[in-house]
Amino acid sequence: MAEIMAAGAIDYRLEPLEREETLALQVLGILHEVLARPGLSEEAKDGLRRLIEAHRDHPERALLEHLCCLRTAAGS
């Protein structure tokens, strides 16, 4: 069973780059929607814009950091 799981993990890493590009495009769409909606404060939107700029090649990192910031702010 462990051999099958290990093989599956390797196969996952070998998926085509096209999937990653599709994921990046989907995340960019999500980020665009977040910025377009009125529910987020301008301060939070500015922070998100900075994260997007800081992670130009990896928008998923920008989204993750944004969500972590929101979670931290909600907890304080």
Buried (B, 14 or more C-beta within 10 A) or exposed (E): EEEEEEEEEEEEEEEEEEEEEEEBEEBBEEBEEBBEEEEBEEEBBEBBBEBBEEBEEEBBBBBBBBEEBBEEEEEE
